Amino acid sequence: MIDLPVIDKSEREKKPDWLRVRLPVGENYAKVRKLVDKHNLHTICESGNCPNMGECWGEGTATFMILGNVCTRSCTFCAVATGRPPEYDEEEPGRVAEAIKLMGVKHAVITSVNRDELKDRGAEIWYRTVIETKKASPETTIETLIPDVKDNWDALYRMIDGGQEVVSHNIETVESLYRRVRPQAKYNRSLKQIKLTNEAGKRTKSGIMLGLGETDDEVYKTMNDLVEHGLHILTLGQYLQPTKRHIGVTEFVHPDKFDHFREEGIKRGLKYVESGPLVRSSYHAERHVNVTI
């Protein structure tokens, strides 16, 4: 077990000013809310307690979560429910495609829970969702934020074969914190998944959470590892503890440090770095479609 620095509870709960966000309001937000409910869709915006939900939904965009809202993993940072997922919905790809069309989004982000119990890790549903979305909305660009396929590379290739413009897989944290933060994942396995995605000709993207006890040198090493494995786009954001049952925040990283990491990422060979306290994987995702690889 890795010992992490512990900060006083009162300090952990007292967030700095730069982490303040607006409550979700507005006509566009209400429209997206209605569509999500009507089509019985899951969004990581809600399940992941994303601080940018008000901003993104207010602009008429959302990140859809397919294959249910119960994950087979128990990552200590994640607000998504853990357990034994029910059977997946065969009609979900069509419903997601229809909702994206009705919302009129120009860029859609699709993600999913881990479905380790499925032989294909849910790859066929992934493939069909992208295909049907492209069919319903030919002008819509797509980013898929895919889970760890646990060395099932046939599943990976099926997931990324639908025609999406960006394939994202989050490394999440530095290697030394994996056992504490991502107990069922492997750092090198995620790197290999990014490498194979790049070799398949896809625009690759990943994300790191800061404030979990990592050192600057460990962040630099992770950036180097990602570049060596073919990563093009990186997001860095502040980890925020979803509930008291989740791993605690060890540091609220100052915005200046995020700016520094952005510069370091570009210096080390990344094509694009989105870095800031409130940055999440799909934040400003529409900007990443045109990154030259």
LUMDO-251484 format. One record per residue (C-alpha): residue number from 0; x, z, y. Coordinates in Angstrom, 2 decimals. Each point is the difference from the previous one (the first is absolute). Example, Ala and Ser with C-alpha at 12.3 -4.5 7.8 and 13.67 -1.06 7.14 Angstrom:
<pts>
PT/0/12.30/7.80/-4.50
PT/1/1.37/-0.66/3.44
</pts>
This chain:
<pts>
PT/0/0.00/0.00/0.00
PT/1/1.28/-0.91/3.45
PT/2/-0.22/2.72/2.64
PT/3/-1.42/-1.29/3.27
PT/4/0.32/1.73/3.38
PT/5/-3.04/2.12/0.79
PT/6/-1.44/0.32/3.47
PT/7/-2.44/2.59/1.27
PT/8/-3.65/-0.85/-0.65
PT/9/-0.93/0.34/3.67
PT/10/2.79/-2.41/0.96
PT/11/-1.06/-2.47/-2.68
PT/12/-3.57/-0.04/1.26
PT/13/1.00/-0.35/3.66
PT/14/0.50/-3.74/0.32
PT/15/1.91/-1.37/2.99
PT/16/-1.72/-2.01/2.72
PT/17/1.28/-3.32/-1.31
PT/18/-2.14/0.41/-3.14
PT/19/-3.30/0.22/1.86
PT/20/-2.49/-2.77/-0.86
PT/21/-3.40/-1.02/1.29
PT/22/-3.10/0.72/-2.04
PT/23/-1.51/-3.14/-1.58
PT/24/-2.74/-1.32/2.30
PT/25/-1.35/-3.28/1.34
PT/26/-2.17/-2.94/-0.98
PT/27/2.57/-1.75/-2.19
PT/28/0.80/3.24/-1.82
PT/29/-3.71/0.48/-0.74
PT/30/-0.24/-3.59/-1.27
PT/31/2.88/0.45/-2.43
PT/32/-1.38/3.38/-1.09
PT/33/-3.34/-1.65/-0.81
PT/34/1.58/-2.86/-1.97
PT/35/2.20/2.33/-2.05
PT/36/-3.00/2.16/-0.90
PT/37/-2.33/-2.94/-0.69
PT/38/2.39/-1.68/-2.42
PT/39/1.04/3.25/-1.70
PT/40/3.66/-0.57/0.85
PT/41/2.90/2.41/-0.01
PT/42/2.55/-0.01/2.81
PT/43/3.36/1.73/0.09
PT/44/-0.82/0.67/3.64
PT/45/-2.45/2.67/-1.18
PT/46/1.51/1.05/-3.33
PT/47/3.46/0.33/1.55
PT/48/-1.19/1.78/3.17
PT/49/1.79/-2.62/2.10
PT/50/0.49/1.07/3.63
PT/51/-0.44/-3.61/1.18
PT/52/-3.45/-0.52/-1.49
PT/53/-1.70/0.17/3.40
PT/54/2.35/-2.55/1.54
PT/55/-0.04/-2.44/-2.92
PT/56/-3.73/0.20/-0.73
PT/57/-0.67/-0.25/3.72
PT/58/1.72/-3.39/-0.14
PT/59/-2.12/-1.05/-2.97
PT/60/2.67/0.32/-2.70
PT/61/0.41/2.24/-3.03
PT/62/2.20/0.41/-3.05
PT/63/-2.07/-0.34/-3.13
PT/64/0.78/2.01/-3.11
PT/65/-0.97/-1.66/-3.26
PT/66/-0.23/1.29/-3.58
PT/67/-1.84/3.16/1.01
PT/68/0.99/3.08/1.96
PT/69/1.43/2.18/-2.79
PT/70/3.73/-0.34/-0.72
PT/71/1.84/0.69/-3.27
PT/72/3.01/1.33/1.95
PT/73/0.37/3.40/1.69
PT/74/2.36/-0.68/2.90
PT/75/0.27/3.17/2.05
PT/76/-0.38/-1.76/3.36
PT/77/-3.11/-2.06/-0.69
PT/78/-3.61/0.86/0.89
PT/79/-1.50/-2.39/-2.57
PT/80/-1.73/1.81/-2.87
PT/81/1.93/0.37/-3.28
PT/82/-1.64/-0.11/-3.42
PT/83/-1.39/-2.27/-2.68
PT/84/-1.44/-3.07/1.75
PT/85/-3.37/-1.42/-1.06
PT/86/-0.32/-3.56/-1.22
PT/87/0.88/-2.48/2.71
PT/88/-2.63/-2.27/1.55
PT/89/0.31/-3.63/-1.11
PT/90/-2.04/-1.07/3.05
PT/91/2.31/1.71/2.48
PT/92/2.13/-3.06/0.85
PT/93/-3.08/-1.88/1.16
PT/94/-1.30/2.94/2.04
PT/95/3.34/0.48/1.74
PT/96/0.23/-3.71/0.77
PT/97/-3.52/-0.04/1.42
PT/98/0.64/3.05/2.18
PT/99/3.21/-1.50/1.40
PT/100/-1.92/-3.19/0.81
PT/101/-2.81/1.92/1.72
PT/102/2.49/2.02/2.02
PT/103/1.71/-3.21/1.09
PT/104/3.48/1.48/-0.31
PT/105/2.97/-2.27/0.54
PT/106/2.33/2.16/-2.09
PT/107/-1.12/2.17/-2.91
PT/108/1.94/2.76/-1.72
PT/109/-0.90/0.89/-3.59
PT/110/1.38/2.92/-1.95
PT/111/-0.95/2.00/-3.10
PT/112/0.42/3.22/-1.87
PT/113/2.33/0.11/-3.00
PT/114/-1.79/-0.93/-3.21
PT/115/2.66/0.90/-2.57
PT/116/-2.59/0.22/-2.76
PT/117/-0.75/-3.73/0.22
PT/118/2.17/-2.30/-2.07
PT/119/0.35/-2.46/2.88
PT/120/0.08/2.76/2.70
PT/121/-3.03/-1.68/1.55
PT/122/1.89/-3.25/0.64
PT/123/-2.93/-2.29/-0.81
PT/124/-2.25/1.72/2.55
PT/125/2.83/-0.28/2.52
PT/126/0.40/-3.71/-0.67
PT/127/-3.73/-0.71/0.19
PT/128/-0.41/2.00/3.23
PT/129/2.65/-2.07/1.78
PT/130/-1.29/-3.28/-1.43
PT/131/-3.62/0.71/0.94
PT/132/0.95/1.21/3.47
PT/133/1.98/-3.18/0.63
PT/134/-2.93/-2.05/-1.27
PT/135/-2.52/1.77/2.23
PT/136/2.29/0.17/3.05
PT/137/2.62/-2.78/-0.21
PT/138/1.47/0.83/3.41
PT/139/0.46/3.70/-0.76
PT/140/3.53/1.13/-0.77
PT/141/0.48/2.80/-2.53
PT/142/2.40/2.82/-0.65
PT/143/-0.22/1.77/-3.35
PT/144/1.41/3.52/-0.19
PT/145/0.49/0.30/-3.74
PT/146/0.75/3.06/-2.15
PT/147/2.88/0.65/-2.38
PT/148/-0.68/-2.11/-3.10
PT/149/2.18/2.26/-2.17
PT/150/2.30/-2.79/-1.23
PT/151/-2.89/-2.30/-0.95
PT/152/1.48/-3.06/1.69
PT/153/-2.61/-2.37/-1.40
PT/154/-2.57/2.11/1.86
PT/155/2.10/-0.21/3.17
PT/156/0.21/-3.79/-0.10
PT/157/-3.77/-0.25/-0.51
PT/158/-0.65/2.36/2.92
PT/159/2.08/-2.06/2.42
PT/160/-1.11/-3.45/-1.15
PT/161/-3.23/-0.31/1.96
PT/162/1.47/-1.47/3.16
PT/163/0.43/3.06/2.21
PT/164/2.47/-0.35/2.87
PT/165/1.52/3.49/-0.23
PT/166/0.62/2.23/-3.03
PT/167/0.65/3.65/0.79
PT/168/1.11/2.81/-2.28
PT/169/0.88/3.33/1.57
PT/170/3.20/1.80/-0.94
PT/171/-1.58/2.99/1.85
PT/172/3.03/2.31/0.23
PT/173/3.70/0.39/-0.70
PT/174/1.30/0.21/-3.56
PT/175/0.82/3.73/0.04
PT/176/-3.64/0.91/0.74
PT/177/-1.64/-2.14/-2.69
PT/178/-0.54/2.76/-2.56
PT/179/-1.74/2.10/2.62
PT/180/-1.93/-2.72/1.82
PT/181/-0.61/-2.74/-2.61
PT/182/0.35/1.76/-3.39
PT/183/-1.30/-2.92/-2.09
PT/184/1.98/-2.67/1.84
PT/185/3.64/-1.07/-0.13
PT/186/2.04/-1.00/3.04
PT/187/1.96/-2.73/-1.81
PT/188/-3.14/-1.36/-1.63
PT/189/-1.63/-0.50/3.39
PT/190/3.15/-1.70/1.26
PT/191/-0.08/-2.35/-2.98
PT/192/-3.65/-0.82/0.67
PT/193/0.90/-0.98/3.58
PT/194/2.94/-2.06/-1.27
PT/195/-2.14/-1.96/-2.48
PT/196/-2.66/-0.57/2.66
PT/197/2.61/-1.43/2.34
PT/198/1.42/-2.21/-2.76
PT/199/-3.52/-1.34/-0.55
PT/200/0.13/-1.35/3.55
PT/201/-2.24/2.58/1.68
PT/202/0.36/1.65/3.40
PT/203/0.80/3.61/-0.95
PT/204/-0.93/3.21/1.77
PT/205/0.40/3.74/-0.62
PT/206/-0.51/3.32/1.75
PT/207/1.70/3.38/0.39
PT/208/-1.53/3.31/1.10
PT/209/2.18/2.28/2.12
PT/210/-0.22/3.75/0.41
PT/211/0.22/0.98/-3.68
PT/212/3.52/1.42/0.13
PT/213/2.04/-3.20/-0.14
PT/214/3.29/-0.31/1.88
PT/215/0.94/-2.85/2.32
PT/216/2.68/-1.15/-2.45
PT/217/-2.58/-0.13/-2.78
PT/218/-2.25/-2.18/2.16
PT/219/2.93/-2.33/0.72
PT/220/0.78/-0.22/-3.73
PT/221/-3.62/-0.80/-0.81
PT/222/0.02/-2.76/2.60
PT/223/3.18/-1.42/-1.51
PT/224/-1.47/0.13/-3.52
PT/225/-3.16/-1.77/1.17
PT/226/1.97/-2.76/1.73
PT/227/2.16/-0.47/-3.10
PT/228/-3.17/-0.43/-2.07
PT/229/-1.48/-2.65/2.26
PT/230/-2.24/1.89/2.41
PT/231/-1.04/-1.77/3.20
PT/232/-2.36/2.40/1.80
PT/233/0.12/3.80/0.24
PT/234/-2.40/2.54/1.49
PT/235/0.99/3.56/0.86
PT/236/-2.53/2.67/0.96
PT/237/-0.45/3.76/0.22
PT/238/-1.29/1.75/-3.11
PT/239/-3.08/2.12/0.76
PT/240/-1.19/2.55/-2.54
PT/241/-3.55/-1.03/-1.10
PT/242/-1.02/3.48/-1.26
PT/243/1.61/3.37/-0.69
PT/244/0.31/-1.05/-3.66
PT/245/2.42/-2.79/0.87
PT/246/3.70/0.17/0.69
PT/247/0.76/1.45/3.44
PT/248/1.56/-1.66/3.03
PT/249/3.58/1.13/0.57
PT/250/0.48/-1.74/3.34
PT/251/-1.98/-1.88/2.64
PT/252/2.40/-2.82/0.75
PT/253/0.32/-0.87/3.69
PT/254/-0.96/-3.52/1.12
PT/255/3.58/-0.56/1.20
PT/256/1.24/0.47/-3.56
PT/257/-2.50/-2.59/-1.20
PT/258/1.37/-2.42/2.60
PT/259/3.50/0.72/-1.30
PT/260/-1.04/-0.73/-3.59
PT/261/-1.57/-3.29/1.13
PT/262/3.31/-1.07/1.50
PT/263/1.90/1.13/-3.11
PT/264/-2.34/-1.95/-2.28
PT/265/0.51/-3.24/1.91
PT/266/3.75/0.63/0.12
PT/267/0.06/0.39/-3.79
PT/268/-1.73/-3.34/-0.64
PT/269/-3.75/0.61/0.03
PT/270/-1.97/-2.81/1.61
PT/271/-2.63/2.24/1.62
PT/272/-0.39/3.77/0.39
PT/273/-3.19/1.73/1.13
PT/274/1.01/3.58/0.83
PT/275/-1.91/2.81/1.71
PT/276/-1.69/3.35/-0.69
PT/277/-3.44/-1.50/-0.62
PT/278/1.17/-3.15/-1.82
PT/279/-1.53/-0.49/-3.44
PT/280/0.46/-2.79/-2.55
PT/281/-2.72/-2.23/1.39
PT/282/0.48/0.82/3.69
PT/283/0.41/-3.24/2.00
PT/284/0.16/-1.80/-3.35
PT/285/-1.11/-3.26/1.59
PT/286/3.41/-0.18/1.73
PT/287/1.82/-0.06/-3.33
PT/288/-1.50/-3.25/-1.30
PT/289/2.25/-2.16/2.14
PT/290/3.26/1.80/-0.70
PT/291/2.58/-2.60/-0.98
PT/292/1.54/0.59/-3.42
</pts>
